[in-house]
Amino acid sequence: MNPNDVDNNARSRLALALDVDDLVEAGRLGRKMLPWFSVAKVGLELFSASGPEAVGAFVDQGYEVFLDLKLHDIPTTVGKASRVLGSLGVSYVTVHSSGGVDMLAAAVDGLNEGASAAGLIPPMVLAVTVLTSDLEAPESLLQERLGYAIEADCGGVVCAASDLQKVSSTAPELLSVVPGIRPEGVAANDQGRPATPREAIKEGAGLLVIGRAVTSSSEPEKAAARIAAEVADAI
């Protein structure tokens, strides 16, 4: 696929997971994958290595930045940390829903305050429901955590593809962000509940997080092009 032929609707649904500890390597990947991905996910590993510089690098490349730190602490601490993160220019920040409503709400308020003080658009809080590495979780737990996200006014949730029907029926207004995406023939690795891009989109996913399926491929551009085409076909 020619990068110029990438379907913009498909590109808007794809986030590139930059799970490395080297900003130079991550930046190289970001520049290479920009035709197929609209969002760059900066996780704990890269943020620990490079801090806010990692955010600025991908904003400058033209990405929306998804800061995947999975904040989880007392509400006061999460609120103060969120004020800092809100001033960085990120578009999404993950917070563990297991911390409860007050903690999630503190993150929402902190991000709004930090962004407003910097003259930026406030980032969306993504409440992490149940990790995709977990093979099973009681349906009542997912329901409880969705309730927390709704009450705290989060903008979205992170969930496995297998939980999308419950999310859509309980909280259709929330953006569903789905990691653990593995195209046919790609190893699941540590993902306990993987799904193909087509399956996830058909189940209602709003944003797919793609990592090793592309970044560990011997031909990352071709891998990205195949995923983008599959997503375009499924939309």
ChimeraX attribute file (.defattr): number of C-alpha atoms within 10 A of each C-alpha:
attribute: neighborCount
match mode: 1-to-1
recipient: residues
	/A:1	12
	/A:2	9
	/A:3	13
	/A:4	9
	/A:5	11
	/A:6	17
	/A:7	16
	/A:8	15
	/A:9	13
	/A:10	22
	/A:11	21
	/A:12	17
	/A:13	22
	/A:14	25
	/A:15	25
	/A:16	27
	/A:17	25
	/A:18	24
	/A:19	17
	/A:20	17
	/A:21	16
	/A:22	15
	/A:23	18
	/A:24	13
	/A:25	11
	/A:26	22
	/A:27	16
	/A:28	10
	/A:29	17
	/A:30	22
	/A:31	13
	/A:32	13
	/A:33	20
	/A:34	18
	/A:35	20
	/A:36	27
	/A:37	25
	/A:38	20
	/A:39	27
	/A:40	29
	/A:41	25
	/A:42	27
	/A:43	21
	/A:44	17
	/A:45	16
	/A:46	23
	/A:47	21
	/A:48	13
	/A:49	14
	/A:50	14
	/A:51	14
	/A:52	17
	/A:53	14
	/A:54	22
	/A:55	24
	/A:56	15
	/A:57	17
	/A:58	23
	/A:59	18
	/A:60	9
	/A:61	13
	/A:62	14
	/A:63	23
	/A:64	21
	/A:65	26
	/A:66	26
	/A:67	25
	/A:68	20
	/A:69	16
	/A:70	16
	/A:71	22
	/A:72	18
	/A:73	14
	/A:74	13
	/A:75	19
	/A:76	14
	/A:77	15
	/A:78	23
	/A:79	25
	/A:80	17
	/A:81	18
	/A:82	26
	/A:83	22
	/A:84	15
	/A:85	24
	/A:86	29
	/A:87	22
	/A:88	20
	/A:89	21
	/A:90	28
	/A:91	20
	/A:92	23
	/A:93	28
	/A:94	23
	/A:95	29
	/A:96	24
	/A:97	29
	/A:98	19
	/A:99	18
	/A:100	19
	/A:101	20
	/A:102	18
	/A:103	25
	/A:104	31
	/A:105	22
	/A:106	22
	/A:107	33
	/A:108	27
	/A:109	21
	/A:110	26
	/A:111	31
	/A:112	22
	/A:113	21
	/A:114	25
	/A:115	22
	/A:116	15
	/A:117	12
	/A:118	13
	/A:119	11
	/A:120	17
	/A:121	16
	/A:122	23
	/A:123	25
	/A:124	23
	/A:125	31
	/A:126	30
	/A:127	31
	/A:128	26
	/A:129	23
	/A:130	22
	/A:131	18
	/A:132	23
	/A:133	16
	/A:134	12
	/A:135	11
	/A:136	11
	/A:137	10
	/A:138	8
	/A:139	10
	/A:140	9
	/A:141	13
	/A:142	19
	/A:143	15
	/A:144	14
	/A:145	22
	/A:146	24
	/A:147	17
	/A:148	23
	/A:149	28
	/A:150	20
	/A:151	14
	/A:152	22
	/A:153	17
	/A:154	23
	/A:155	18
	/A:156	25
	/A:157	28
	/A:158	30
	/A:159	23
	/A:160	28
	/A:161	28
	/A:162	16
	/A:163	20
	/A:164	23
	/A:165	14
	/A:166	14
	/A:167	24
	/A:168	16
	/A:169	9
	/A:170	14
	/A:171	18
	/A:172	14
	/A:173	12
	/A:174	21
	/A:175	21
	/A:176	26
	/A:177	25
	/A:178	29
	/A:179	26
	/A:180	28
	/A:181	27
	/A:182	24
	/A:183	21
	/A:184	12
	/A:185	8
	/A:186	13
	/A:187	12
	/A:188	18
	/A:189	11
	/A:190	11
	/A:191	18
	/A:192	15
	/A:193	20
	/A:194	24
	/A:195	21
	/A:196	20
	/A:197	27
	/A:198	22
	/A:199	18
	/A:200	25
	/A:201	23
	/A:202	14
	/A:203	14
	/A:204	19
	/A:205	26
	/A:206	17
	/A:207	21
	/A:208	28
	/A:209	22
	/A:210	25
	/A:211	19
	/A:212	19
	/A:213	21
	/A:214	24
	/A:215	21
	/A:216	10
	/A:217	14
	/A:218	9
	/A:219	10
	/A:220	17
	/A:221	19
	/A:222	14
	/A:223	17
	/A:224	24
	/A:225	20
	/A:226	16
	/A:227	25
	/A:228	27
	/A:229	20
	/A:230	18
	/A:231	24
	/A:232	19
	/A:233	12
	/A:234	14
	/A:235	12
